[in-house]
Amino acid sequence: MGINLEKMEKVMKYRWVVFVILALAYFFVYFHRVSTAVVASDIMSTFGVGAASIGLLGSAYFYAYTAMQLPSGVLSDSWGVRKTAGVFTLVAAAGAILSGLATSFTLILVGRLLIGVGVAMVYIPVMKMLSIWFKKNEFASMSGLLLAIGNIGALSAAGPLAFLAILLGDWQRVFLFLGVFSVLLAVVILMLVKDKPEDMDCPSILEIEAYEKSETYIPPKAVEKIPMGDALKQTFSSGMKFWPLALWFFFMYGSLMVYQGLWAGPFFRDVLGWEKTTYASVLSFVAVGMVFGCPIAGYLSDKVLKSRKKVLLAGTAVYIVIWAVIWSQAGNITSTTAYSAIHFLFGFFGGFFVVSYAQVKEWFPAAIVGTATGAYNIFPFLGGAIFMTLTGKMMAVAEGATATVGQYKSVWFLMLVCMIFAFVCLFVSKERGAEKAAPVEVTDKSDSPASSKQ
């Protein structure tokens, strides 16, 4: 049977509507993730708390995010992309509104936890959407574009957040505004997002790919769904296919969040004496770097090197060098221009991590790849949570005092050592070429495990 060209064109256009709406939701995932670094001093002064409390506040997001990764995969498969992303965007909205109205640090902490729970349920549904609405050879590139949009959110949580707080007269009003906007976004998701092209009585991307290659489309062989327990067992028992990369991500993303998401801002305030608007603008170059680095890494992986591991190794090696500069020159570099350049490179090569999702995805069949990716996604956010808590204790000072350059250098050195170990883990990880990726398997068109690809 031939393909309906009008419906095929409808799919190729409407997939961008779905992508833009969900990418906007992901924009706020990153905004909330790194916003603590900019408003940390405001929270300290508003509620009279110290560095240890700020470390706890920063890690609360990551503990909540980590805990929700496996449920995110399960609900994405059972509820679908639209319902999962829409409902939990409302949860994040509630957390933002609570943060905007909070009258105590405890309420801010609860609000942060709600935000973490809500935004944790966005990334995996969006990655599932990419696998359903976009072609196989577009996956890494689209993942990179998605991460770039996320980092525009991180960029907005740096300089623009500081300026918006000044404009509105109160940092809490910013979060109140974000909460109201997120409610509207959730409504748009629930109304306009479609889980798959078939929901619009249109051909699937697999059918479209077959047509474009002048091939006869043969629906994938139907298989029974694999229970989550069995899927987790297969994932965690896959040895070198999973664990080295998971450990690498634990340290890599943990170190990134310790710097960008928590302590870089206080470092510039305590050690260099910069105003918030100054260091927020300089710190924003981390996100700028990622805006460029993520899609470029995806393109290099898909189209140039055609290797996930080579791209990851190159990016991680440069990232380590930059950490060495940040540690060794802490307190010596005082130029905003120099730090802007360092931050751009830090974000650019740090953003290469996006390719790791493709490396993991290619080891597992579609029937369990959603669970496998959810399991993999535990590690970066667990790293963020643990390292934020640990470094919060390392940065603790007496009431009324400021942290010393020595304390910050101790944190930077710890991150450098962790990244060297992470590089070793990455080096011994195993890669499977995209052309040998695990086969796509579906149960039926209405509830396809192919849609659980992450």
C-alpha positions in Angstrom: 0.0 0.0 0.0 1.3 3.4 -0.9 1.8 6.3 1.5 -0.5 9.3 1.7 1.7 12.1 0.7 -0.5 14.8 2.2 -0.5 13.1 5.6 3.2 12.5 5.4 3.7 16.2 4.8 1.5 16.9 7.8 3.6 14.7 10.0 6.9 16.4 8.9 5.4 19.8 9.7 3.5 19.0 12.9 6.5 17.4 14.5 8.1 20.8 14.8 5.0 22.1 16.7 5.4 19.2 19.1 9.1 19.8 19.4 8.8 23.6 20.0 6.2 23.2 22.8 8.1 20.5 24.6 11.5 22.2 24.1 10.0 25.3 25.8 9.1 23.1 28.8 12.7 21.8 28.8 13.9 25.4 28.7 12.5 25.8 32.2 14.1 22.5 33.4 17.5 24.1 32.9 16.4 27.5 34.2 15.4 26.0 37.5 18.5 23.8 37.6 21.0 26.5 37.8 19.0 29.4 39.2 20.3 28.8 42.8 23.7 30.0 41.9 22.3 33.5 41.0 19.9 33.9 43.9 22.0 32.1 46.6 23.1 35.3 48.3 19.5 36.7 48.2 18.1 33.5 49.8 20.9 33.7 52.5 20.0 37.3 53.4 16.2 36.9 53.1 16.0 33.8 55.4 19.2 34.2 57.4 20.8 30.8 56.3 24.4 29.9 55.5 26.3 27.9 52.9 25.3 24.5 54.2 21.6 25.4 53.8 22.3 26.7 50.3 24.1 23.4 49.5 21.0 21.5 50.8 18.7 23.7 48.7 20.8 23.2 45.6 20.9 19.4 46.1 17.1 19.2 46.8 16.3 19.7 43.1 18.8 16.9 42.2 17.6 14.4 44.8 14.0 14.9 43.6 15.1 14.7 40.0 17.1 11.5 40.6 14.2 9.8 42.4 11.8 10.5 39.5 13.9 9.1 36.7 12.6 5.6 36.7 9.0 6.7 37.2 9.5 9.1 34.3 10.3 6.3 32.0 7.4 4.2 33.2 4.9 7.0 33.0 6.1 8.1 29.6 5.4 4.6 28.3 2.0 4.1 30.2 0.6 7.7 30.1 2.3 8.9 27.0 4.4 12.0 26.3 1.5 14.5 26.4 0.0 13.6 29.7 3.3 13.0 31.5 4.9 16.3 30.5 1.7 18.3 30.9 0.7 17.0 34.4 4.2 17.4 35.8 4.7 20.8 34.3 1.8 21.7 36.6 3.7 20.2 39.6 6.8 22.4 38.7 4.5 25.4 38.4 3.2 24.7 41.9 6.8 24.6 43.2 7.7 27.9 41.5 4.6 29.6 42.9 5.4 28.3 46.4 8.9 29.6 46.1 7.5 33.0 45.1 5.2 33.1 48.1 7.5 31.4 50.7 8.0 33.1 54.0 10.5 30.7 55.4 13.5 28.7 54.2 11.5 25.5 54.8 8.9 26.5 52.3 11.6 27.4 49.8 13.0 24.0 50.3 9.6 22.4 49.7 9.1 24.5 46.6 12.5 23.4 45.3 11.6 19.8 45.8 8.3 20.2 43.9 10.2 21.9 41.1 12.6 19.0 41.0 9.8 16.4 40.9 8.0 18.4 38.2 10.8 19.1 35.8 12.2 15.6 36.2 9.3 14.3 34.2 10.1 16.4 31.1 13.4 15.2 29.7 12.6 11.5 29.1 9.2 12.2 27.6 10.8 14.7 25.3 13.5 12.3 24.3 10.8 9.7 23.7 9.1 12.2 21.5 12.3 12.7 19.4 12.5 8.9 18.8 8.8 8.8 17.6 8.7 12.0 15.5 12.2 12.2 14.1 14.4 9.8 12.1 17.1 7.6 13.5 19.9 9.6 11.9 18.4 12.8 13.3 18.4 11.6 17.0 21.8 12.8 18.2 21.5 16.1 16.3 18.0 16.8 17.6 19.1 15.8 21.1 21.9 18.4 20.8 19.4 21.0 19.6 17.2 20.2 22.6 20.1 20.6 25.0 21.0 23.9 23.3 17.5 25.2 24.1 17.8 23.9 27.6 21.0 25.8 28.0 19.3 29.0 26.7 17.2 28.4 29.8 20.3 28.2 31.9 21.6 31.3 30.2 18.3 33.0 31.2 18.9 31.9 34.8 22.2 33.8 34.9 22.3 37.5 33.8 18.6 37.8 32.8 17.4 36.4 36.1 19.5 38.9 38.0 18.3 41.8 35.9 14.6 40.6 36.1 14.9 40.4 39.9 16.0 44.0 39.9 13.3 45.0 37.5 10.5 43.4 39.5 12.1 44.5 42.8 12.2 41.1 44.4 13.7 37.7 43.3 10.6 35.9 44.6 8.4 37.7 42.2 10.4 36.2 39.4 9.5 32.7 40.6 5.9 33.7 41.0 5.8 34.9 37.4 7.4 31.7 36.3 4.9 29.6 38.1 1.9 31.3 36.4 3.6 31.0 33.0 4.2 27.3 33.6 0.5 26.7 34.3 -0.3 28.2 30.9 2.5 26.1 29.3 1.0 22.9 30.8 -2.4 23.7 29.3 -0.8 24.1 25.9 1.0 20.8 26.2 -2.2 19.0 27.1 -4.1 20.6 24.3 -1.6 20.5 21.3 1.0 17.8 21.9 0.3 14.4 20.2 2.0 11.3 21.4 2.7 9.9 17.9 1.8 10.6 14.3 -0.7 7.8 14.3 -2.8 9.8 16.8 -3.6 12.1 13.8 -4.3 9.2 11.5 -0.9 9.8 9.8 1.9 7.4 8.9 4.7 6.8 11.4 8.2 8.0 11.0 9.3 4.4 10.2 6.9 4.3 7.4 8.0 7.7 6.1 11.7 6.6 6.2 10.9 3.4 4.3 9.0 5.5 1.6 11.9 7.9 1.3 14.4 5.0 0.8 12.0 3.5 -1.8 11.7 0.4 0.5 8.7 -1.6 1.3 7.6 -0.9 4.8 7.3 -4.0 6.9 6.0 -3.4 10.4 8.4 -4.6 13.1 7.8 -8.0 14.6 5.4 -7.8 17.6 6.9 -8.8 20.9 5.7 -8.9 24.5 6.5 -6.0 26.7 9.3 -6.6 29.2 8.4 -6.0 32.8 10.3 -3.2 34.4 12.0 -5.5 36.9 13.4 -7.6 34.1 14.3 -4.5 32.1 16.2 -3.1 35.1 18.0 -6.4 35.6 19.1 -6.4 32.0 20.3 -2.9 32.2 22.2 -3.1 35.5 23.7 -6.5 34.5 25.0 -5.3 31.2 28.5 -4.7 32.5 30.8 -2.6 30.5 28.0 -1.5 28.2 26.4 0.5 31.0 28.4 1.0 34.2 31.6 2.8 33.0 29.5 5.4 31.1 27.1 5.7 34.1 30.0 6.4 36.4 31.5 8.9 34.0 28.2 10.8 33.9 27.9 10.8 37.7 31.2 12.7 38.0 31.0 14.7 34.8 27.5 16.2 35.4 28.1 16.5 39.2 31.2 18.6 38.6 29.3 20.8 36.1 26.5 21.5 38.5 28.8 22.2 41.5 30.3 25.0 39.4 27.5 26.3 37.2 24.6 25.5 39.4 25.9 26.5 42.9 29.4 27.7 43.8 30.7 29.8 40.9 28.5 32.8 41.8 29.5 32.8 45.5 33.2 32.4 44.4 33.1 35.6 42.4 31.3 37.4 45.2 33.6 36.2 48.0 37.0 36.0 46.3 36.8 38.7 43.6 34.2 41.0 45.2 32.1 41.2 42.0 28.5 42.4 42.1 25.7 39.9 41.3 24.9 41.4 37.9 28.6 41.2 36.9 29.2 37.5 37.9 25.8 36.5 36.6 26.6 37.9 33.2 30.0 36.2 33.2 28.6 32.9 34.4 26.0 33.0 31.6 28.8 32.2 29.1 28.7 28.6 30.4 25.2 28.3 29.0 26.3 30.1 25.8 29.0 27.6 25.3 26.5 24.7 25.7 24.1 26.3 23.3 26.8 25.8 20.6 28.5 22.7 22.0 25.5 20.4 22.3 24.3 20.6 18.7 27.8 20.6 17.4 28.6 17.4 19.4 25.5 15.8 18.0 26.4 16.7 14.5 30.0 15.4 14.9 28.6 12.2 16.3 25.9 11.6 13.6 27.5 13.0 10.5 31.3 13.4 10.8 33.0 11.0 13.2 30.0 8.7 13.3 31.2 7.7 16.7 29.7 8.5 20.1 32.8 7.5 22.2 35.3 9.6 20.2 33.3 12.7 20.6 32.8 12.1 24.3 36.5 11.4 24.9 37.6 14.6 23.0 35.1 16.8 24.9 36.0 15.3 28.3 39.7 15.8 27.7 39.3 19.5 27.1 36.8 19.8 29.9 39.4 18.4 32.3 42.0 20.9 31.1 39.6 23.7 31.8 38.9 22.4 35.3 42.7 22.5 35.8 42.8 26.1 34.8 39.8 27.0 37.1 41.5 25.3 40.0 45.1 26.4 39.6 44.3 30.0 38.7 41.5 30.6 41.3 42.1 34.1 42.8 44.8 34.9 40.2 42.5 35.6 37.2 40.5 38.7 37.8 39.4 39.7 34.3 35.8 39.3 33.4 36.8 38.8 29.8 39.1 35.9 30.7 36.5 34.2 32.8 33.9 34.7 30.1 36.2 32.9 27.7 36.9 30.1 30.2 33.2 29.7 30.9 32.3 29.5 27.2 34.8 26.7 26.7 33.7 25.0 29.9 30.1 24.9 28.6 31.0 24.1 25.0 33.0 21.0 25.8 30.9 20.1 28.9 27.9 20.0 26.5 29.4 17.1 24.6 27.7 14.9 27.3 24.5 14.9 25.2 26.1 12.3 22.9 26.2 9.8 25.7 22.5 9.2 25.5 22.9 7.9 22.0 25.7 5.6 23.1 23.5 4.1 25.8 20.4 3.9 23.6 22.2 1.9 20.9 23.0 -1.0 23.3 19.4 -1.8 24.2 16.4 -3.0 22.3 13.4 -0.7 22.0 11.4 -2.7 24.5 13.6 -1.7 27.4 15.5 1.3 26.1 13.1 3.7 28.0 13.8 2.0 31.3 17.6 1.8 30.5 17.8 5.5 29.7 15.8 6.3 32.9 18.3 4.2 34.9 21.2 5.9 33.1 19.7 9.4 33.9 19.8 8.6 37.6 23.6 9.0 37.7 24.2 12.6 36.6 21.6 14.0 38.9 22.7 11.8 41.8 26.1 13.2 41.2 24.8 16.7 41.3 22.9 16.0 44.5 25.8 14.3 46.3 28.4 16.8 45.3 26.3 19.8 46.1 25.7 18.4 49.6 29.3 17.4 50.1 30.7 20.7 48.9 28.1 22.6 51.0 29.8 21.1 54.0 33.3 21.9 52.6 32.2 25.5 52.2 30.7 26.0 55.6 32.0 29.1 57.5 31.3 30.8 60.7 28.2 33.1 60.9 29.0 36.5 59.3 32.2 35.2 57.6 32.8 34.6 53.9 34.5 31.5 52.4 38.1 31.8 51.5 39.8 31.2 48.2 41.4 28.1 49.8 38.0 26.6 50.4 36.9 27.2 46.8 40.2 25.8 45.5 39.6 22.6 47.6 36.2 22.2 45.9 37.7 22.9 42.4 40.5 20.4 43.0 38.1 17.7 44.1 36.2 18.2 40.9 39.4 18.0 38.8 40.4 14.7 40.5 36.9 13.3 39.9 37.0 14.2 36.3 40.3 12.4 35.7 38.8 9.3 37.2 35.7 9.9 35.0 37.9 10.0 31.9 39.3 6.6 32.7 35.7 5.2 33.1 34.8 6.7 29.7 37.9 5.3 28.0 37.0 1.7 29.0 33.3 2.1 28.1 32.0 0.1 25.1 30.5 1.7 22.1 28.1 0.1 19.6 27.9 1.6 16.1 24.6 3.1 15.1 24.4 0.7 12.2 24.5 -2.2 14.7 22.0 -0.7 17.1 19.6 -3.0 18.9 16.6 -3.8 16.7 13.3 -1.9 17.0 10.5 -4.0 18.4 6.8 -2.9 18.8 3.8 -4.5 20.3 1.2 -2.6 18.1 0.7 0.7 16.5 -1.3 2.2 19.4 1.2 1.4 22.1 4.6 0.9 20.5 7.6 0.1 22.6 9.5 1.8 19.8 8.1 4.9 21.3 10.0 4.2 24.5 13.3 5.0 22.9 15.1 7.6 24.8 
